[in-house]
Amino acid sequence: AAALLTGYTISETANYTGAAPATSVVYYAEGYQSQAQSIASKLDISQVRQATASVEMGNHEVIVVLASDYTG
């Protein structure tokens, strides 16, 4: 999936340590909704959500969590 995101800075790829979502989702920090929607569109992910306290964003603006539905 990271290879499909040309033009974006990918600062990290890793296994997500939070609760595994049933479907792939793009989480974003406040103020980064448009970037998250653009990334979701490139990856064909329909779920785009603002991060809540239950999503550990660290210092990232956008996090992509791929689930078993992702066919990339």
N, C-alpha and C positions, 0 to 999 in steps of 0.2 A: 504494500500500500504506500509506503514511504516513497518508492520510486515513481509513483504516479503524481506526486505532489511537487512537480517542478515549479520553481519560482517561490517556494516557501522554504524557510529555514527550519530544518528538522533538528531539534536539539537533543532528542533522545528517542530511542526505541527500546521498549522493555515490556515485560509482562505486567498487566494491570493488577494491582494488589487489592483493589476494592472489591465490593460485591459484584460478581459477574452479571452483566445485563443479559437478558434473553435475546436481544437483538443489538446489532452494532449501533453505536451512538457517538456523537461528537459533542463534548462538553466545552463550554466556554466561560471564561471569567467575564465579569461585568465590563461592558464596553467592547467586546470582541465578537458580537453576534454575527456581523457581516462576514468576518473572516471564517468563522465556524461554518456558516452556511455555504460559503464558497468551497471550503474543503469537503464538506459533506456531499456537495454536488459532484465534485471531481471523483469522489470515491463511491458514488451512488448509494449513499447512506441517507435514509429519510429522517432519522431521529437526531434532532439538534436541540440541546437543552442547556440552559444556564446552570452552571455548577452551583450546588448547595453545599452546606457544611459537610455533608456525607461524601462528597467527592473531593479527594485530596489533589488540589491543583498544583501545590508547591509554587514555584515561580513561573509556571507555564500559563500562557493566555488561552490556549486551545489544547484539548487532549482528545485523541481519537481512540475509542475502545472498540476493537473488532471482536465480534462474537461469531458463533458457528454459522450464522447466516451470511457472513461476508464471503463473496465469491471472487472478488478482485480480479 
